[in-house]
């Protein structure tokens, strides 16, 4: 298993390289630069600026320099937030984004599995139909529509919850953004769980467990659930990616000071280094999430062999 | 007596795969209702802006952010610039639907060709092509599209090519899987023995036989692409003025939560309904074309 982990980490290097290369060259080939502003800068100053940021070197040298920096955890200085390095900005935003995204993932797994199991146990009942119809709504309505709608009802009409902001990430502040981010994922997980649970409940080993007189509760908790959770576990990889993408919008809507906001602001301000730093950081996160999911999968499913 | 009974029995018309699928699809109530509602929305989007009482870009300075008013013909109210939201919502639908369809066509074209070629030739070609798909799969694509829109200007052509280019990966995998199993079928062997060129075999024999899964997946790609487009437009990186799309309208509406709820509710309602319908139609098509999957 250790060998497998190392192999997978090595396998992620080319992917990571492609991510870095695409984001680097795409930005450099685009028209305009970080210093192209409405105010005209004297050519000598521009030259000096370019020299300080090594923008006057050949592109390939810049790329090698940038790669070398990344290896040492240095994503360069931000062009927009003067006096801050991109690494510093990412580390100030990450704890907030992690709380938001982590809470959304936990919420969607717990609630999604619970709803899915309930629906599967009462297949074709009214509960089942209601849960699945709600799941359809959750999947069809994107979170950037859901978030303002939830805010409209709970924040503006009923005035139960704050409309925006994060504060110290307390429950009242975090409730709306986390729920808006988690809803589509809750819906997906519930649909997946229901489908695989129905299949597992018909399988031979569940019938054996029932035949030997095991109480229904134990049959489901100890036998059926473990088998039914496999597809859910493998969905957690894509779910993480979806939550990361979603958090970009959610952070924007609720003015939450996380990485997603830095990314959008950086993109709009043409803050090259900041945008590249966040994209690479997101790429690493997604790769790591997929690796962790695969490892958990191997623990749960003995049929999977690492070789 | 016997003759009378026999006369009443029509010779059974043979039912092909497609006729069967069509029958199953029509029996699926959710899919039929979805198709009807979607048809109405599409029709309204195409004809609506011409039928609406107000043009999409007329500015009424005395009716800024006005609630829905039937007497004046502002069925959905007006926006913060005093423009009629009814006409704008329908017009936005035209853009959103057209972009969704166009980008899906791009993704189908790339995905089908890529998957069919990889699956048909197999071996090293397959390994290289699918390895590329694997690498692309791991990329945070959404972010590249955002970068693309920011740095290369926000023109609609680039937008739909970018959207199509990010959504062909699943299609390529599905078509490759189908092609792998088709390749060993006897009719392909016969075609090869008959000396038909590879390109012709792929076009005439492989691709038509992958059509079922391709149609299902394409139907499910349309809502995804519409969603991506609205996502980008919501961030202010998609469709630009004077054009508009549901994502643009929703993002404008989300800023007017206090004192202008209709600006959010109507475009969001249209977008959600459309996505609903497309999902129902996609599910219905899957059940109709692939009954063993139920």
Interface residues (C-beta under 8 A of the other chain):
Chain A: X12 X14 X15 X18 X19 X22 X23 X26 X27 X30 X31 X32 X136 X137 X139 X140 X141 X142 X144 X145 X147 X148 X149 X151 X152 X155 X156 X163 X241 X244 X245 X248 X249 X252 X253 X263 X264 X267 X268 X270 X275 X278 X279 X282 X283 X286 X287 X290
Chain B: X135 X138 X139 X140 X142 X143 X144 X146 X147 X148 X150 X151 X152 X223 X227 X230 X231 X234 X235 X236 X237 X247 X250 X251 X253 X254 X257 X258 X261 X264 X268 X271 X272 X275 X276 X279
